[in-house]
């Protein structure tokens, strides 16, 4: 026969065990949301991403929400072997308009600012172009295939290449953009 005291103690210890497990799961969830999330912006919010000094963008990911009629983005950076004289452009497009942007000669993209407009259900973009010191970007460049509307995409540069340009076309029907990314070889 189990005593009442032992039964209460077992119940109390079991409750504390579940309470500790819940706390650990809650902490891991919060840490995962804050630090594990790859997206650099939330839907309908400002995007502002800069690579660390001496690095440029080599990977771009995007995911679309039909409910928000907007896209979230993620970027990854790689070393370019030094940089100098970085500057942001003005907005390279108006809402609902196509754009074709390329950083000037011997420069590459190391940052992106984008704002969303709920009236247009579109984004406009600024790019941070950085000059590569001690060498130049080679003439060896290529454009990726276009991204699909309303989906998720990922485009990664070949080894030794960095983001140089972006072409984008807006679809009013889908309230989304198609992108092509230009990557150029570091020399």
N, C-alpha and C positions, 0 to 999 in steps of 0.2 A: 504494500500500500504506500502510495506517494503522499508525503505530507503536504499540507496546504502551503507551507512556507517554501518548500522546494518547488512546487508548481508555480507560485508567484515569481520566484527568482528565475525560473526557466522562461516564463513569459516575459519578464522584464529584460533578460539577456537577449532573447530572440528579438524583441522590439528594438533594443539598442543596436543589434547587428543589422537589422533592416534599415534603421535610421542612418547608420554609418554608410551602408551601401548606397542608399539614396543620395547622401551628401557627396560621396565620391563620384557617382554618376552625374550629378548636377554640375559639379566642378569641371569634370571632363567635357561635358556638353558645352559649357560656357567657354572654356578654353578652345575647344574645337571650332565654335562659331567665330570667336574673335580672331584666332590665329591660324586656324586650319582652312578658312575660306579663301579661295583663290581670287575671287572677284574683287576688282579694284574700285567698283562703284556699285551702288544699288540702283534698281530700276527708277527712272524718272529723276535721278539725282546727278549732280556734277561728278564728272570723272576727272581726276588729276593724278597722273602717274609720271614719275621721273625715275630713270635708271640712276644708280649710284655713279659718281664721277668715274670716268674712264670706261664706261660701259654703254652699250647700245641695245636696242630691242632686236631679238632674234626669233621670238615666238609671240603669236597673238592668238587668243581664244575669245570666243564670243558665244553668248546664249541669249535667245530671244524669248520674251514673254508676250503672248497674244493679249493677255489681260491688261498689261501695262503699255503695250505697243512700244516697247523699248528693249534695249539690249544692255547686258552687263559684259564687261571686258576683263581679261587678265593678260598680263604681259610678263615675259621673262627676258632678262638681260644677260649679255656676255661681254667679256673684256674686249676692248678694241685696241689696247696697247697705248693708251694715253689720249687725252682730248684737251681742247682749249676752245675758247670763244663759243660758248653755247648761247642760243637765243631762241625764244619762242616766236613763231609767226603770229600774225593776226588770224582771225577766222578765215579758213581757206574755202569755206562754202557758206551759202545761205541755206535755210531750211528748205527741204523738198527739192534740192538741186544736186546735180551731179558735180563731182569734182575730180580733178587729176592733180595730185600734188607730188612734188619731188624736192627733197632738200637740195640746195645748191651744190656745185662741184666740190668734191672732197669732204662732204659732210654727210651725216647719217642721222636717223631719228633716234632720240634718246628720251623722249617724253611725249605725252599726249594730254591735252585738256579738251574736254567735250561737255557741252551743256545740252540738256534735253528741253524741248518745248512741247507741252501737252496740247497746245492748239494745233501745231503742225504735226505732232506725233513723230518728231524727227530730232536728230542731233546735228550740231555743227561742231567743227574740229579746229584745234590749233595743234601745231607740232613743234617740238623742241629739236632744233638741228644743232649738231655739234661738229666742230672741225676735228678731223683726225690729225694729230701731230706726228711728225717724224716720217710719215709716209702718206699714201693716198689710197682712196678706194679705187680698185681696179675697174676697168671698163667691162668686166665680166659680170653681168647682171641678168636676172630673170624675174618674170612675174609668175605668181602662183595662179592656179586655177581659181575661178570665181567661187565665192562662198554661196551657199544656198539661202534663200529667203526662209524666215520663220524657224530656223533650226539652230543647232549648235555647230560651231566650226572650230578648227584648230589648224593653224598654219605655222610650220617651223622651218626656219632657214637651214640650208645645208651647212655642214661644218665649214667655218671660215667665212660665212656670209653674215651680213647685217642689214636691217631694214633701212631702205633709202627713200621709198615712195609708196603712196597709196592712191588707188583710184576707187571711187565709190559712187554708186547710183542708187537713188531712193525710189521705192515703189509706194505710191499712194494707196494702191489697192491693198497691199499687205502691211503698210506702215512699218517697213523695215528697209534695210540697206544691203546691197550686194557689195562685196569688197574684193579687190585684187591687191596683193602686196608685192612690192618690188624689193628684192634682196640683191645686194651687191657684195662682191668678194673683197675682203680686207687684204691689203697687200703689205 
